């Protein structure tokens, strides 16, 4: 049983491309987490503001800080988060397709299932 070295080399190259694509997807998911405002942190930060209470004698009364949703002060807001998220999902799908092609080509190159010895 001869191994087709050309297809094996192509499979190795596709494996490298898939790994790089997955790495870029991780960076994009990090961008979505950093710039997005939909999630567990956002839902807890939108709780009603507490009422100002005097704690010490003669302490000045200050008005409560304006309640803003998480990420509202970030440049780009949720649009940037959604954009990063779309890129992340697209890169993940692309990486999975290239990964699948790499495994299929490796199987064709060795003329058997590629994960068997």
N, C-alpha and C positions, 0 to 999 in steps of 0.2 A: 504494500500500500504506500504509494508515493505521496508526498506532501507538495502541494502547489505553492512554491515559495512566493510567487507574485501575489496571490490572493492572501497568503498569510501576512505578508508585509502590508498590504492594503488594510487588512483587519487590524493590525497593530496601530497603523496611522489613524484609523477611525476611532479606536479605543482612546488614543491620546486626545483627539478632538472632542470626544464625548466627555472625558474627564475635565478638560478645559471649559467646556460649556456648562457642566455642572458647577464648576467653581464660580463662573460668572453669575449663574443663577443664585448662588448663595449670597454673593455681593448684592444682587438686586433684591433678594428677600430682606437683607439687612437694611437697604434703603427704604423698602416699604415699611419696615418696623420703625425706622427712625423718623420718617416724614409722614406716615399715615396717622390717622386719629381714630380709626375704627378698631376696637379691641377691648380687652378687659380693663386696661389702664384708663381708657377713655370713658368707659361706663362708670367706673368708680369715681372719677374726678368730677362728674357732673352731679354729684349729690348736692342737696340744698345747702346753702351757706349757713354756718352757725351764727347765732345771734351774739353780738358783742356783750361781754359781761365784765363788770369791774372785778378785778382779782385782788388788788391791794388798795389800801386806804389812800384816797386822793389821786389814784391813777387817772390819766386823761382818757376820755372815751373816744375811741377811734371808730370810724365807720368800717364795716367789713369790706374786704377787698372784693372787687368786681369778679363775679364768677364767670370764667370763660372756659369753654370746652378745651380739652387737651389738644394741643397742636394748633390752636387758633392764632397764637403769636408767632408761629413758625412761618417763614417765608415759603409760600407755595401751598401751605395747608394740606388738605386732603387730596387735592388734585395731584400733587407731586407723589403722594403715597400710592394713589391708584395707578399712576403711570409706572412707578417702580414695580408695583405688584404685577401689572400686565407684562412687563418685560421679564419678570422673574418666572411667571408661569410659561411664557413663550419659550424662554431659554431651557426650562425644565423639559418641556415637551420635545424641543429640538434635540436636547441631549439624550433623551430616552430613545428617540428614533435612530439617532446615530449609533447609540449603544446597541440597539437591536440589530442594526445593519452589520455592526462589527461582529456580533456573535454569529449571525447567519453566515457571513462570509467566511468566518473561521471554520464553521462546520462544513462548508462547501470545500474549503481548502484541504481539510484533513479527511474528508469523505466519511465522517461519522459525527456523532453529537460532540460538540466542542468541549464539554466539561468532563468527558470520560478520559481515562488514561489508557 
